[in-house]
Amino acid sequence: MNIISTRARRVRLPLSRPYRVAGRTTDAVEVFTLVLETDSGEIGLGAASPEAVVTGETPEMCGHALGPEELAWLADCDPRRIGAVCREAFRRMNGTPGALAALDMALHDLFAKDLGVPLVHALGRVHESLPTSVTIGIQKLDEALALADEFIGQGFQALKVKVGESLDRDLELVRKLRERFGRAVRIRADANVGYTAAEAVAFLELADPLGIEFLEQPVRARNDGLRRLPDAWRDRVAADESLVDENDALALAAETPTRACGVFNIKLMKCGGIRPATRIAAIAEAAGIRLMWGCMDESLISITAALHAALACPATRYLDLDGSFDLARDVAEGGFVLHGGEMTVSDEPGLGVRLLDRDLP
C-alpha cells in the first residue's frame, strides 16, 4: 500500500450559535479536510482546525502546509510504516500542528483500515465509552440556564462552563446550576486564562462546596503561572493553554517540588495529532495526572480521531469532545456514536468517517 495522491480543501463552517469565552467570541470556524489516496484504492481522512491564539498557526499557514507541493514527499510512502512516516511529517510540519494533526490522523486511518479494525483497537483499547461534557459559553445568566436545560434534556450529564470575565457572575452561574440540577450533573469550569491568581484561588475556594470537578487554565499559560497557585489547589486545576506539546507535558509533570496541575487537557490541534498525543498521555500516566481530551470547534473527523486516542489511554478520565456539536453543518458523517451523553466509536475500520459528497476535495 503506497500513497499516490493528497487532496486538501478549506471550508468555512458557521456555528449554530455564537460562542464566547474570556476575551473573544467565535461565530464560524475554518476547517481543512485532507484525503490521502493509495494505490490499493483506499483513502485516509484527516481534518484540521488551526487555532492561532493558542498555537500561532493561522488558516493560511495550515492551508500552505497541506498544499500539494508541501505534501509531495508523501508520494510512494507506505502508511503501514506509520512510525517512520509520522516522524518525517513532524520534522517537516512542526510549526503547523493543525496541519500535522490532519496528516497524522489520515495516516492512522489508513493504517487501521489495512488491519481491518477500528483505530482504537490498533492503538490498544482501554475504555468502551465515556461521557463528554458540553460547553456553556459566557452569556447572560438566563440564557446560560436555558442552554443548560437544553443540554440536560438531550441526555448530557456533564457541563463545562466558561468563566473568567466576572468572578461574581461565574460563581452565581455555578450556584444556579447546582440549585437547578442537584449533584446528578457534573460541573467543571474553564477560565481560558481570564483570572488573576487571586481570582482563581477565590473561585476554587468558593466553588468547592458546590462540587466543581476542576478549574481549567485559570491563569496565563507562560511564566509558570499554574505552579504559582497554592499547592492545596493544584490537583483541581487542568492545564490547557499551558500544555501544547510533549515538552510542556514534561515541564508541568515535573516535581519541582510539586507538579503544576492534576489534569492535562490534550487537544490534537495543539500537539500535532494522535501520535504525539499518546506520548503526552504516557507522561501523564507515569506522573499520576488525569487526562481530559478536548477540542476546538472542529469537524467530527478530528473529534472522532481524538476519541479513538482517548479510549486507548489508561489515564483518560474526562472527555470534552463537543466541538462538532456547535457546527451548523459538518463536512463528514459517521465516526463517533453518541448516546445519553456517552461517546464511543463505531465498529467500522479506521476512523469510520466519510466525507459528504458536496465536501469532497
C-alpha positions as CSV (number, residue, x, y, z in Angstrom):
1,M,0.0,0.0,0.0
2,N,1.5,3.3,-1.1
3,I,0.2,6.8,-1.2
4,I,-0.4,8.1,-4.7
5,S,-2.2,11.4,-4.1
6,T,-3.1,14.1,-1.5
7,R,-6.0,16.5,-1.7
8,A,-7.0,19.2,0.7
9,R,-9.8,21.7,0.9
10,R,-10.6,24.7,3.1
11,V,-14.2,25.2,4.2
12,R,-15.6,27.9,6.5
13,L,-18.3,26.4,8.7
14,P,-20.7,28.6,10.6
15,L,-21.6,27.8,14.2
16,S,-25.2,27.1,15.2
17,R,-24.9,29.9,17.8
18,P,-22.1,32.4,18.6
19,Y,-19.7,31.2,21.3
20,R,-18.0,33.4,23.8
21,V,-15.0,32.6,26.1
22,A,-13.0,35.0,28.2
23,G,-11.8,37.7,25.8
24,R,-13.3,36.7,22.4
25,T,-16.3,35.5,20.5
26,T,-16.5,33.0,17.7
27,D,-19.2,32.5,15.1
28,A,-17.5,30.3,12.5
29,V,-14.5,28.0,12.1
30,E,-12.1,27.3,9.3
31,V,-11.8,23.6,8.7
32,F,-9.3,21.9,6.3
33,T,-10.1,18.4,5.1
34,L,-7.3,16.1,3.9
35,V,-7.7,13.0,1.7
36,L,-4.8,10.5,1.2
37,E,-5.4,8.0,-1.6
38,T,-3.4,4.8,-2.0
39,D,-2.6,2.5,-5.0
40,S,-5.0,0.0,-3.4
41,G,-7.9,2.4,-3.8
42,E,-8.2,3.1,-0.1
43,I,-8.5,6.6,1.3
44,G,-7.5,8.1,4.6
45,L,-9.2,11.1,6.0
46,G,-8.0,13.9,8.3
47,A,-9.1,17.4,9.3
48,A,-7.6,20.5,10.8
49,S,-9.0,23.4,12.7
50,P,-6.0,25.7,13.3
51,E,-6.1,27.9,16.4
52,A,-3.8,30.9,16.0
53,V,-4.5,32.2,19.6
54,V,-3.1,29.1,21.2
55,T,-0.5,27.7,18.7
56,G,0.2,30.6,16.4
57,E,-1.0,28.6,13.4
58,T,-3.1,30.7,11.1
59,P,-5.5,29.2,8.5
60,E,-3.1,30.5,5.8
61,M,-0.2,28.6,7.4
62,C,-2.3,25.5,7.7
63,G,-3.5,25.6,4.1
64,H,0.0,26.1,2.8
65,A,1.3,23.1,4.8
66,L,-1.4,20.9,3.3
67,G,-0.8,22.1,-0.2
68,P,0.3,19.6,-3.0
69,E,3.8,20.9,-3.2
70,E,4.4,20.7,0.6
71,L,3.0,17.1,0.7
72,A,4.7,15.9,-2.4
73,W,7.2,14.0,-0.3
74,L,4.4,11.5,0.7
75,A,4.4,10.0,-2.9
76,D,5.0,6.3,-2.6
77,C,5.1,6.4,1.2
78,D,3.7,3.2,2.8
79,P,1.3,4.3,5.7
80,R,1.8,0.9,7.2
81,R,5.3,2.2,8.2
82,I,3.4,4.7,10.3
83,G,6.1,5.4,12.8
84,A,8.7,6.4,10.2
85,V,6.2,8.5,8.1
86,C,4.9,10.3,11.2
87,R,8.4,11.1,12.3
88,E,9.2,12.6,8.9
89,A,5.9,14.5,9.0
90,F,6.8,16.0,12.4
91,R,10.2,17.1,11.0
92,R,8.7,18.9,8.1
93,M,5.5,20.3,9.7
94,N,6.4,21.0,13.3
95,G,5.4,24.7,13.0
96,T,1.8,23.9,11.9
97,P,0.3,21.5,14.5
98,G,-3.2,21.5,13.0
99,A,-2.0,20.6,9.5
100,L,0.3,17.9,11.1
101,A,-2.7,16.6,13.0
102,A,-4.7,16.2,9.8
103,L,-2.0,14.3,8.2
104,D,-1.3,12.2,11.3
105,M,-5.0,11.1,11.6
106,A,-5.3,10.3,7.9
107,L,-2.2,8.1,8.2
108,H,-3.7,6.4,11.2
109,D,-7.0,6.0,9.3
110,L,-5.2,4.1,6.5
111,F,-3.1,2.1,9.0
112,A,-6.1,0.7,10.8
113,K,-8.1,0.2,7.6
114,D,-5.3,-2.0,6.3
115,L,-5.6,-4.1,9.5
116,G,-9.4,-4.2,9.1
117,V,-10.1,-2.9,12.6
118,P,-11.3,0.4,14.2
119,L,-8.3,2.5,15.0
120,V,-8.9,2.3,18.8
121,H,-8.2,-1.5,18.6
122,A,-4.9,-0.9,16.8
123,L,-4.0,1.6,19.5
124,G,-5.0,-0.8,22.3
125,R,-8.4,-0.1,23.6
126,V,-8.9,0.5,27.4
127,H,-12.3,2.2,27.6
128,E,-15.5,1.2,25.9
129,S,-17.2,4.6,26.3
130,L,-17.0,7.8,28.3
131,P,-19.4,10.7,29.0
132,T,-18.5,14.0,27.3
133,S,-19.1,17.5,28.7
134,V,-20.9,20.1,26.7
135,T,-19.9,23.7,26.9
136,I,-21.8,26.8,28.1
137,G,-20.1,29.9,26.8
138,I,-20.1,33.3,28.6
139,Q,-23.6,34.8,28.2
140,K,-26.4,36.2,30.3
141,L,-27.5,34.1,33.2
142,D,-30.9,33.3,31.9
143,E,-29.5,32.3,28.6
144,A,-26.9,30.1,30.2
145,L,-29.5,28.3,32.3
146,A,-31.8,27.8,29.3
147,L,-28.9,26.2,27.4
148,A,-28.1,24.0,30.4
149,D,-31.8,22.9,30.4
150,E,-31.5,22.1,26.7
151,F,-28.3,20.0,27.2
152,I,-29.6,18.1,30.2
153,G,-32.8,17.4,28.3
154,Q,-30.7,15.9,25.5
155,G,-29.2,13.4,28.0
156,F,-25.8,15.1,28.7
157,Q,-24.7,14.8,32.4
158,A,-21.6,16.9,32.4
159,L,-21.4,20.7,31.8
160,K,-18.4,22.8,31.3
161,V,-19.0,26.5,32.0
162,K,-16.8,29.2,30.6
163,V,-15.7,31.7,33.2
164,G,-13.0,34.3,33.6
165,E,-14.6,37.7,32.9
166,S,-16.5,38.2,36.2
167,L,-15.9,36.2,39.4
168,D,-19.2,37.2,40.9
169,R,-21.1,36.2,37.7
170,D,-19.2,32.9,37.4
171,L,-20.0,31.8,41.0
172,E,-23.6,32.8,40.6
173,L,-23.9,30.7,37.5
174,V,-22.4,27.6,39.3
175,R,-24.8,28.1,42.3
176,K,-27.8,28.4,40.0
177,L,-26.8,25.3,38.1
178,R,-26.5,23.3,41.4
179,E,-29.9,24.6,42.5
180,R,-31.4,23.5,39.2
181,F,-29.8,20.1,38.8
182,G,-28.6,19.0,42.1
183,R,-25.5,16.7,42.3
184,A,-26.5,14.5,39.5
185,V,-24.9,16.7,36.9
186,R,-21.1,17.2,36.8
187,I,-19.9,20.7,36.5
188,R,-16.4,21.8,35.5
189,A,-15.2,25.4,34.7
190,D,-12.8,26.8,32.1
191,A,-11.3,30.3,32.6
192,N,-9.2,30.5,29.4
193,V,-6.5,32.4,31.3
194,G,-9.1,35.0,32.3
195,Y,-8.4,35.1,36.1
196,T,-5.6,36.5,38.2
197,A,-4.0,34.1,40.6
198,A,-6.1,35.6,43.5
199,E,-9.3,35.3,41.5
200,A,-8.5,31.7,40.6
201,V,-8.0,30.8,44.3
202,A,-11.2,32.6,45.3
203,F,-13.1,30.7,42.7
204,L,-11.7,27.4,43.8
205,E,-12.4,28.1,47.4
206,L,-16.0,29.4,46.9
207,A,-16.9,26.8,44.3
208,D,-15.5,23.9,46.2
209,P,-18.7,23.3,48.3
210,L,-20.7,23.3,45.0
211,G,-18.8,20.3,43.8
212,I,-16.8,21.7,40.9
213,E,-14.7,18.9,39.3
214,F,-11.8,21.1,38.3
215,L,-10.9,24.6,37.0
216,E,-9.3,24.6,33.6
217,Q,-6.4,27.0,32.8
218,P,-7.3,29.9,35.2
219,V,-4.2,31.9,34.7
220,R,-1.8,32.8,31.9
221,A,0.0,29.9,30.2
222,R,3.6,31.0,30.3
223,N,5.9,32.1,33.1
224,D,5.0,29.0,35.1
225,G,1.6,30.6,36.1
226,L,-0.1,27.4,37.2
227,R,2.8,26.5,39.5
228,R,2.4,29.8,41.3
229,L,-1.1,28.7,42.6
230,P,-1.2,27.3,46.1
231,D,-0.2,23.7,46.4
232,A,-3.6,22.8,48.0
233,W,-5.5,23.6,44.8
234,R,-3.2,22.4,42.0
235,D,-4.7,18.9,41.8
236,R,-8.0,20.6,41.0
237,V,-6.5,22.6,38.1
238,A,-6.3,21.5,34.4
239,A,-3.7,22.7,32.0
240,D,-4.9,23.7,28.5
241,E,-3.2,26.7,27.0
242,S,-0.1,25.8,29.1
243,L,0.0,22.3,27.5
244,V,0.8,22.4,23.8
245,D,3.4,19.7,23.3
246,E,5.4,17.0,25.0
247,N,8.0,19.4,26.3
248,D,5.2,21.3,28.1
249,A,3.9,18.0,29.5
250,L,7.3,17.1,30.9
251,A,7.6,20.6,32.5
252,L,4.1,20.5,34.0
253,A,4.6,17.0,35.4
254,A,8.0,17.7,36.9
255,E,8.1,17.6,40.7
256,T,9.7,21.0,41.4
257,P,8.9,20.4,44.2
258,T,5.3,19.5,43.2
259,R,3.7,19.1,39.8
260,A,1.9,22.1,38.3
261,C,-1.6,20.6,37.9
262,G,-3.7,17.5,38.3
263,V,-5.3,17.3,34.8
264,F,-3.9,17.6,31.3
265,N,-6.2,18.7,28.5
266,I,-4.9,17.1,25.3
267,K,-6.0,18.5,22.0
268,L,-4.9,17.1,18.7
269,M,-4.8,20.6,17.2
270,K,-2.3,21.7,19.7
271,C,0.1,18.8,19.8
272,G,0.0,17.7,16.2
273,G,-2.1,14.5,16.1
274,I,-2.7,11.1,17.6
275,R,1.0,10.0,17.8
276,P,2.2,13.0,19.9
277,A,-1.0,13.0,21.9
278,T,-0.4,9.4,23.1
279,R,3.1,10.3,24.1
280,I,1.7,13.2,26.2
281,A,-0.8,10.6,27.6
282,A,2.1,8.3,28.6
283,I,3.8,11.2,30.5
284,A,0.5,11.9,32.3
285,E,0.1,8.2,33.3
286,A,3.6,8.0,34.7
287,A,3.1,11.2,36.7
288,G,-0.3,10.2,38.1
289,I,-2.0,13.1,36.1
290,R,-5.6,12.6,34.9
291,L,-6.4,13.2,31.3
292,M,-9.1,15.2,29.6
293,W,-9.4,15.1,25.8
294,G,-10.6,18.4,24.5
295,C,-11.0,20.1,21.1
296,M,-11.6,23.4,19.3
297,D,-14.7,23.9,17.2
298,E,-13.9,21.0,14.8
299,S,-15.3,18.6,12.2
300,L,-16.4,15.2,13.5
301,I,-13.4,13.8,11.6
302,S,-10.9,15.2,14.1
303,I,-13.3,14.8,17.0
304,T,-13.5,11.1,16.2
305,A,-9.7,10.8,15.9
306,A,-9.3,12.3,19.4
307,L,-12.0,9.9,20.7
308,H,-10.1,6.8,19.3
309,A,-7.0,8.0,21.1
310,A,-8.8,8.8,24.3
311,L,-10.4,5.4,24.6
312,A,-6.9,3.8,24.2
313,C,-5.2,5.7,27.1
314,P,-5.4,4.4,30.7
315,A,-5.1,7.9,32.2
316,T,-8.2,9.2,30.4
317,R,-10.9,10.3,32.9
318,Y,-12.8,13.1,31.1
319,L,-14.0,13.9,27.6
320,D,-14.7,17.4,26.4
321,L,-15.3,16.5,22.7
322,D,-18.3,18.6,21.9
323,G,-16.6,20.7,19.2
324,S,-18.7,19.3,16.3
325,F,-21.9,19.8,18.2
326,D,-21.5,23.6,17.6
327,L,-21.4,23.4,13.8
328,A,-24.4,24.4,11.8
329,R,-23.2,21.8,9.3
330,D,-20.3,19.4,9.0
331,V,-18.2,18.1,6.2
332,A,-18.5,14.4,7.1
333,E,-20.6,11.8,8.7
334,G,-20.2,8.6,10.7
335,G,-17.3,8.3,13.2
336,F,-18.3,8.5,16.8
337,V,-21.6,7.2,18.4
338,L,-23.4,9.4,21.0
339,H,-26.0,8.0,23.3
340,G,-27.2,9.7,26.5
341,G,-24.1,11.9,26.6
342,E,-21.8,8.9,26.3
343,M,-19.3,8.7,23.4
344,T,-17.9,5.7,21.8
345,V,-16.6,4.8,18.3
346,S,-18.2,2.7,15.5
347,D,-17.1,-0.8,14.6
348,E,-16.0,0.4,11.1
349,P,-12.3,0.1,10.2
350,G,-10.1,3.1,10.7
351,L,-11.8,6.2,11.9
352,G,-15.1,5.2,10.5
353,V,-15.8,8.6,8.9
354,R,-17.0,9.5,5.4
355,L,-16.8,12.9,3.7
356,L,-20.1,14.1,2.4
357,D,-20.1,14.3,-1.4
358,R,-20.5,18.1,-1.5
359,D,-17.3,18.5,0.5
360,L,-15.1,16.1,-1.4
361,P,-11.8,17.9,-2.3
